[in-house]
Structures are given as structure tokens and as C-alpha cells.
């Protein structure tokens, strides 16, 4: 196979990926509503895979932790999606290598930081790596007196700015397929908000985690109005 053929195949794959999973690139028009819903389902799943990376990138410093800001929590992430363990380990190792002292300071108030330390220590012990004196002290304190999670801010609040951004992007993705973003409550027309709501309902019914709440039409309509200004 020639280099030109390889390049052409790669370009086609990139274009297809953009069409199906990105806000970039041209989208097919005139699709049936069921076909748009299927595309939105795929888009939502791909966004969910990126959630930890986005939350991690927003930072977990105390100074950044407004009540509506998502925080990376590796233990919750693993419970929710065990198959993403490799990505979770990469993020935890990065935090442990570069922010150990900050994590210790944050752990007193933030569950996500506390769980990052626990997860990081578990990784080190599993690979027979030496713990610093600070981590040893943290582990001993945890074993002797586990924290009351109720006193810590949740690793990821139920509603976060990240959640809203992802939902807004999903609405925009559906809209790019030729739908109006929303509709009047009394209207029976099919909008992008309807497409996202129905896609999330289908995923939830298929027991895909992360789509069982926050995707009602009225909620999505408000998110669109807020972020499209």
C-alpha cells in the first residue's frame, strides 16, 4: 500500500471521527430522528470517557474549588468505570509525582484529594515502591482513624460546571445535524434538546452509568439558554 493511500485512509478516519464525536467538521443532514439519537449516544459516551481528564485539568487546588467545580476522584471513577483504570492510574501518578504536598493539605477538606492519596499509595505498595515519611504518616492515620466523609466536600458535586458544559456540547452536536436547539414546551417538534434527552434515557436504560439524571428536556433547555448567550 502506497504512502498516498495510507495518508488518504488516515484523513478519512480523522474526518469520520470528527463527524461522529466532535463539534468540528461537517455533519450529515436530513438524518432520521432515530439516527441522530444514535449519533448523540456515541457523542455522550465519548465525552464521558474524557470526564476524568477534564476534571483533572480543571485542578483540585483548594483555591479553585468552588462548590460547582468538578474534582477528580479516582476511587469514585473506578467504581463508576473500572475499565478506565489505566487512565485513572496515569492521572493519579501525575498528581502524586507533582502535587504530594498540596494533596496532603487539600485532603483535610476535599474527598477527591484524600482518595487520590489513598489510590496513589495503593499503586506504590502494589509495585513495591517506597513511601515518603509523609505518605506513611497519612496511611497510618487513615488506618487508625478513617475520616468522616460527611465533613469533606464531595469529590464531584451532583451538578457541576463541567456537567453543564458537556450537556451543552451534546446539544450543540445534535443541533449541527439540522435541528433547532430547543422548542416551546407545548410544541411537538423534535429539537436538539429532545435528541440529547432521549439519547441519555436510552443509555441509562442500557445501564450505562452517568446518564440517569440531569438530562430532562427542561434542564437541557435551561443549560442551552445559559451557555448560548
C-alpha positions in Angstrom: 0.0 0.0 0.0 1.4 3.4 -1.0 2.1 6.3 1.3 -0.6 8.3 -0.5 -3.2 5.5 0.2 -2.1 5.4 3.9 -2.5 9.2 4.1 -5.9 9.1 2.4 -7.1 6.4 4.8 -5.9 8.4 7.8 -7.6 11.6 6.6 -10.9 9.7 6.1 -10.6 8.3 9.6 -10.0 11.7 11.0 -12.9 13.2 9.1 -15.2 10.3 10.3 -14.1 10.7 13.9 -14.8 14.5 13.7 -18.2 13.9 12.2 -19.3 11.3 14.9 -17.6 12.5 18.0 -16.6 16.2 17.7 -18.2 19.6 17.2 -15.8 20.1 14.4 -16.4 19.1 10.8 -19.5 18.8 8.6 -22.4 16.8 9.9 -24.8 14.7 7.8 -28.1 16.5 7.2 -31.5 15.0 6.7 -31.0 12.1 9.1 -33.9 10.4 10.8 -34.5 11.3 14.4 -33.5 7.8 15.4 -30.2 8.2 13.5 -29.5 11.5 15.2 -30.2 10.0 18.6 -27.8 7.1 17.9 -25.1 9.7 17.0 -25.8 11.7 20.2 -25.4 8.5 22.2 -22.0 7.9 20.8 -21.0 11.5 21.4 -22.2 11.3 25.0 -20.2 8.1 25.6 -17.0 9.6 24.2 -17.5 12.7 26.3 -18.0 10.6 29.4 -14.7 8.8 28.7 -12.9 12.2 28.8 -14.6 13.4 32.0 -11.8 12.5 34.4 -9.2 14.2 32.2 -11.3 17.3 32.0 -11.9 17.3 35.8 -8.3 16.7 36.4 -7.3 19.5 34.1 -9.6 22.0 36.0 -7.4 21.5 39.0 -8.1 20.4 42.6 -6.4 23.1 44.5 -8.4 24.5 47.3 -8.4 27.9 45.8 -10.1 26.5 42.7 -12.7 24.5 44.5 -15.9 26.4 44.1 -19.0 24.4 45.0 -19.9 23.8 41.4 -16.4 22.8 40.1 -15.8 19.2 39.3 -12.9 17.5 41.2 -11.1 14.3 40.1 -11.8 11.4 42.4 -10.0 8.2 41.4 -11.9 5.9 43.7 -15.3 7.1 42.6 -14.1 7.0 39.0 -13.0 3.4 39.4 -16.3 2.4 40.9 -18.2 4.0 38.0 -16.0 2.8 35.2 -13.5 0.0 36.1 -12.4 -0.4 32.5 -10.9 3.0 32.5 -8.3 2.0 35.2 -5.3 2.7 33.1 -6.3 6.3 32.5 -7.1 6.7 36.2 -3.7 5.4 37.2 -1.9 7.8 34.8 -3.8 10.8 36.4 -3.1 9.7 39.9 0.6 9.1 39.3 0.9 12.5 37.8 -0.7 14.1 40.9 1.4 12.0 43.3 4.6 12.9 41.5 3.9 16.6 41.2 1.5 17.6 44.0 2.0 15.3 47.0 2.3 18.2 49.5 -0.7 20.0 48.0 -2.7 16.8 48.2 -1.9 16.4 51.8 -3.1 19.9 52.6 -6.2 19.5 50.5 -7.1 16.1 51.9 -8.4 17.6 55.2 -11.3 19.2 53.3 -11.7 17.5 50.0 -12.6 13.9 49.4 -11.2 13.8 45.9 -7.7 14.8 47.2 -8.0 12.3 50.1 -8.9 9.5 47.7 -6.2 10.4 45.3 -3.6 9.9 48.1 -5.2 6.5 49.0 -5.2 5.4 45.4 -1.7 6.6 44.9 -0.4 4.8 48.0 -2.1 1.6 46.8 -0.4 1.9 43.5 3.0 2.4 45.1 2.5 -0.6 47.5 1.4 -2.8 44.6 4.6 -2.0 42.8 6.8 -2.3 46.0 7.7 1.4 45.8 8.9 3.2 48.8 6.5 5.6 50.6 7.7 9.0 51.8 7.5 9.7 55.5 4.6 12.0 54.9 2.7 9.3 53.0 3.5 6.7 55.7 2.0 9.1 58.3 -1.1 9.7 56.2 -1.6 5.9 55.8 -1.2 5.2 59.5 -3.6 8.0 60.4 -6.1 6.6 57.9 -5.9 3.1 59.3 -6.2 4.2 62.9 -8.9 6.9 62.3 -10.6 6.8 59.0 -12.2 10.2 58.1 -15.9 11.1 58.3 -16.7 11.7 54.7 -19.6 13.9 55.6 -17.1 16.5 56.8 -15.4 16.6 53.4 -16.5 18.3 50.2 -17.6 15.7 47.7 -15.1 14.8 45.0 -17.7 15.7 42.4 -20.8 17.6 43.3 -24.0 16.3 41.7 -24.2 19.3 39.5 -21.0 20.9 38.2 -20.0 23.4 35.6 -18.3 20.5 33.8 -21.6 18.6 33.7 -23.3 21.6 32.2 -20.6 22.2 29.6 -20.8 18.5 28.5 -24.6 18.7 28.2 -24.3 22.0 26.3 -21.8 20.4 23.9 -24.1 17.5 23.3 -27.0 19.9 22.4 -24.7 21.7 20.0 -23.6 18.4 18.5 -27.3 17.5 17.8 -28.1 21.0 16.6 -25.3 20.7 14.0 -27.3 17.9 12.4 -30.0 20.3 11.3 -32.2 20.6 14.4 -33.3 23.7 16.3 -31.6 23.8 19.7 -34.9 23.8 21.6 -38.6 24.3 21.3 -41.7 25.7 23.1 -42.9 23.4 25.8 -46.2 22.9 24.0 -44.6 22.1 20.7 -44.3 18.5 19.4 -41.4 19.3 17.1 -38.1 17.5 17.6 -35.2 19.6 18.9 -31.6 19.1 19.8 -32.5 19.1 23.5 -35.0 16.3 22.8 -32.3 14.3 21.0 -29.9 14.6 23.9 -32.6 13.8 26.4 -33.8 10.7 24.5 -30.2 9.6 23.9 -29.4 9.8 27.6 -32.6 8.0 28.5 -31.6 5.1 26.2 -28.1 4.9 27.7 -29.5 4.9 31.2 -32.0 2.1 30.3 -29.0 0.2 28.9 -27.3 0.6 32.3 -24.6 2.9 31.0 -23.5 4.8 34.1 -23.7 8.6 34.3 -26.9 9.3 32.3 -29.7 8.6 34.8 -30.3 12.2 35.9 -29.8 15.8 34.7 -30.9 15.1 31.1 -34.5 16.1 31.2 -35.8 18.4 28.5 -36.4 21.3 30.8 -32.9 21.0 32.4 -31.3 20.9 29.0 -33.3 23.8 27.7 -32.1 26.0 30.7 -28.5 24.9 30.1 -28.7 25.9 26.4 -30.2 29.3 27.3 -27.4 29.9 29.8 -24.4 28.9 27.7 -25.5 30.0 24.3 -25.7 33.7 25.3 
